[in-house]
Amino acid sequence: MNSAKVIDSYSIIAFLENEPGAERVADLIKQARDRKKDLLLSVVNWGEVYYAVHRSGGPAAAEDALAVLETLPIEIVEADRLQTKTAAKLKAEKKMSYADCFAAALAMLRKAELVTGDREFREVEKEIKILWL
């Protein structure tokens, strides 16, 4: 396990909306900036943030959320074939949303810890390390 962390949409939305777990996510963002630790977000989960904020606050709020993300030391990781196949295999075998499978797949492939408060990830607790918010 390396020091990289994968964050999911749950974590980002908690941070943006100042929900429970927001302080922990803010600490991780600060660590990523100050200590140059990798903080990763799958592009699929980036899109999930967009549509969740769009649904709750409209298109302007969704654009604002993406603008905030652009200022943070978070690497948006494009979904390649290996990540997509790994996510698809998880979806076939676990009771998880497809988007969540991309976060889990990224954590698996990068040997990183997944940061979330979404209990759906209990499905993969044996496969990846999870930092629960």
C-alpha positions, 0 to 999 in steps of 0.5 A: 500500500502506498501513500496515495489516496483515492477519493470518491464522489461521496467525499468530494460532495461532503467537502463541497457541501460541508457535510459530515466528513468535510474536515477530514477531506479538507485535511487530506487535501491539505496533506496532498498540497503540503506533502505532495501526496497523491490524491486521486479521483476517477474521471467517472466519479468526477462526472458523478459529482457533476450530476449530483450537484446539478440535480440538487443545485442546478447547472451553475452550481455543478459548473462551480463545483467543477471549478472548485475541483480544478483548484484542488491538488487532486489528480483526475484519472482518466478511465482506461481499459484496465480500470474499466475492465476492473470496474466492470468485473467488480460490478458483475461480482458486487452489489455496488453502483458502476461509478463506485466500482471505478473508485474501487478499481482505481484504488486497487490498481494504484494500491491506494487507500479509498476515502469514503463514507459510502457504506456501499464500499463495504462490498470491497473491504477485503480487497482494498483499504478504506479510510471511512469518513 
